[in-house]
Amino acid sequence: MSPSRIAIIGPQSTGKSVLAESLAKHFGTTWVPEFARGYAEGKGAQLDISDVEKIAEGHLASEAAMALRAKDYLFVDTDIIMTLLYSQIYYGQIPAKVKSLCETKRYELTLVTTPDVPWIDDPQRDILNRDDFFDRCIHEVKVYKRSFAIIRGNWKDRFESAVRLVEGLGTK
């Protein structure tokens, strides 16, 4: 039986990775790290539009592999919507395949993290308008008709809220 998939999206530096890892530990399962981060580090050069489909495909392959090891739930740190948004912001276009993947990929729940926590600097992060990016995330989850919840507050509140939401899904 495949696990319930929970995607975690939102602006940079809002705790997506920490939340995904913490939820996986709490529920005794596994999580999918953000693929684009490792891809960018491995490329060793600036990303361009030709990388967008590769990132989307790599992320989905990682997700499929981790789903085989997951128990009840699989927590996904970023997803195809994030790939779509970054492509739109950085390159002014979205490859048709990425749009198609957004239309077909489904999650039981998408958690959208708010930018109400302090910025933590990281060499891979750009200083984008986090409020604008959050609004774009909400817009896209609505466009793709996803079940979603907003995760806000301090780190403890975020985790506790996410746990309650996941518990509300039940197990398979």
N, C-alpha and C positions, 0 to 999 in steps of 0.2 A: 504494500500500500504506500502510495507516495505521501510525503509529508505536506502539511499545510505550509504554504509559502507566504512569508511576511516580508515585504520590501520596506526599506527605510531610506527615505529620500529627504532632501532639504538643502539649504544653503551650506556653503563651506563653513567649517569650524562650528558645527552645531551638534557634534557628538554622535554622528551616525555610526561610525566604526565602533566606538566604545559601547554604544547601545546594542548593536548587533552582537558583539562578542559577549556582553554581559547577559543578554537575553538567552543566548545559546547556552551559556554556562548554567544559568538559572533553571532552564528547562531540560538540561541534560542532553543537548543535541549539538549540532554544528551550525556554522554560519559561512557565508560566502563573502570574503573580503572584496573591497572595491577593485575591480579588474584594471581600470584605467590607470590607477596609480602605479601599479607594478609594470604595466605596459610602457608608460611614459619613462619610468626609470630605466627599463631595459632598452628602450630605443636610443637613449643617450643623445637625442636631438629634439628640436622643437616638433610638436605634433602638427599635422596638417589634415586637411579634409580627407585625404586618402587613408588616414588612420581610423576614422570614425566607424566604418563598417567592421574593421578588424577588432576594434574595442568591443563593439556590440556582440559580435560572434564569440569572441573570447570570453566575455562575461557570461553569455548563455552556456557555453561549454563548461565553464567553472561551476556554474549553478547546477547543471545537470550532473556533474561528477559529485558534487557535495550532497545532492539530494539522495544519492545512493547510500550515503553514510548517515543521513539524518534520521532522527527518531521523532515522530509526531510533527515537529516543526522544522522549517529551514528559514533562517533569518538571512536576508539578502541586503548587504551594504551597498546601496545605490542600485540602479537598474537601468533599463533601456530609456526610461523617461529622462533620466539624468544625462545619458549620452545624447539624446535628442536636444535637450536644452543647451548643453555645451556646444554642440555643433551649430545650433542656431545663433548663439551668442558670439562664438569665435570665428565662424566661417560664413555666417549669413545664409546658410543653407542646410538642409537635412537630407541625407541620402534616402531614396525611396525605400530601400530595404529596412532602414532604421524605423521609418514611419510604419511600415508593414509589421515589424516586430512589436511595436507599441500597440498596434491594433489587436494582435493575436496573443500576446503574453498576458497571462492572468495570475493574480495573486489573491489570496483570501483576504488580505488586508495590506494597505500601504500606510505606513506611519510617516507623517511629514513633520520634520523637526523645525521649530521656529528659531529665528536668530536673536533670541533674548538671553543668550549666554555670551560671556566675553570671547572675543576673537583670540585664537591661539595661533601664532605665526607658524608657518611651515613653508619650506622652499617651493613646494608645488602649488601653493595657494596664491591666487590672484585676489586682489582686493576688489571684488565685485560688490555691487549694492546688494547686501544680503536680504533686505526687505523686498526689493524688486524680485530677486531670485525666488524667494519664498512664494510671492504672488504667482510667479510663473509656474512653480510646482503645483500649486493649488489649481490653477487653470488647466494644466495638463492632466491631472488625475480626474478632473471633471470631464474633460474632452474624451478621455479613454474610459469613462464610466467605471472607475475603480472605487471600491469600498475603501474609505480612508479615514484616518483620525489625525488630529493635530496634537503633536507632542510639544509641550512647553514647560517652562519653569526651570528650577535649578536641576542639577544632575540627578539628585535623589528623586525629585518629583517626576522627572522624565522616565526614569526607570520604573518606578512604581506604577505610573499611569500605563506604560507600555505592557507591564506584566498583567494588569487588570484587563486590558483590551485583548491580549492574547488568550488569557484564561477564558474570556467571554466567547472565544471561538470554539472552545471545547477541543477534545482530541478525537482523532479518527479511530 
